[in-house]
Amino acid sequence: MSEFSILHVGVVGLLITVLLERLLVPRPHLRRPLSCWLLHAGAWCVSLALLYGLTARPLFSGINVVLLWLLIVMVSNTKYHSLREPFVCADFEYFSDAVRFPRLYLPFFGIAKAALLATGFVIYLWAGLTFEAQVAGGRLDALWLGLAGAILLKLGHRHSVPTFDAQADLLRWGLAASLWRYFWAARAPVDPATLASPFSPDNTPAPAAPMPDLVSVQSESFFDVRELWPGIKPQVLSEYDRLAGEALARGKLHVAAWGANTVRTEFAYLTGIPGERLGVHRFNPYRVLARKGLPSIASHLKAQGYRTVCIHPFDGSFYGRHQVLPALGFDEFIDVRSFNDTQKAGPFIGDCAVADKIHELLHDPARTQPLFIHAVTMENHGPLHLEQVDAAQLPTWFDRPLLQGMDDLAPYVRHLANADQMLGKLRNSLLERPNEALLCFFGDHVPILPNVYQAVGEPAGDTDYLIWSNRRQHSVTPSPIRVDALSSHLVACAAQTQSESPVGGVA
């Protein structure tokens, strides 16, 4: 018989989880509503009861649940360090994504740390199952423990509405209560009509003729990095500067994410719905909400006779895009299967390959409809600290030595220069079109460069955008805009009377 009773393990383990929560950044307040402590204790008891019911080993079960708690704390701190946001309930889905797409996640956590934890966990599982004997009647004890935990959860389950400011809710409620309340908020029904999309069917006017082709590019981690540090050569973004000088609109873009979570910006752009209207779904609108088939710029243009195509050169199942994008009104979704390894620029498909795919679609002689193409690039995704840049290449992009801790800036700027080349290719493709075509180009979020930001300071978090026409030239004052208003602005630009002087012959 084990010398550790489930009661001893339960009490000591609960205290350990409270101590582990003190390691969180930001650190939750100990003074919190009683209901939050009831949820904390209830979650612990139910988790312990589930594993104890399976194994009948109290110490083994308790240590496993404590380790899971520690893992969540470590992941939360890693996320906060990189993205300025603590762990939320929607992030549990990323544990499976980390197994499917390890390069996108594990390097931020630390590959060595992840390998050490995995090795230690396997050894611990073997030792725990081998050397701790099962307790007779343990499964009955687990039943009573689970029942006690369920009662605690029921008592702590209050109709407290989260602010959905993840940091604020964590500070006032603690980790367990914030996760619990976000979990239930995600299961509350949502009436799409309350989201008030500007692209609802009632807002779809009769199409004007002729209808211009529309291309929008959501560029991975794009922002004007020259504002961050003066050592970056201006010509890194020469094509961007040329388009910005000819643009119908340009300026700073207030986006829905910092460092990652591309789908937040993507959803806001496509649907025109601000994140504050989404409640808990703001953290991952593609998981549930977008699959309901909300109105979007794609469905709006499709109703006007456009063929709608989305290009994303990565696995189509990532974020469920292969299901979400058709539900949002896209006729076709082109993922990484339409590209090959020779088109990579680093670990991912290059931006110029995406520009070539857009050119191919625009110049298809068989097409009979105007096109709306939305491209979500992948090249500059990172993790950038895994990439190396030859020192001999640095003068191509920098006119002074990099400061200490700024090594990750070199691969970022290298990929940014490729995004600039993409813009040049798109400009040429659209200038070749006989009719008007518009290009909307914007960044989804600033990149994850914590060491660089420590050396030179963090950016504000806004990215940059422009809307350009191949037949109308403007010189406009930069104007900031929210990403959820950008697609409506593109549609409005396309609807303007084509009375400006043509720029089709501009070199």
Disulfide bonds with the S-S distance in Angstrom:
none
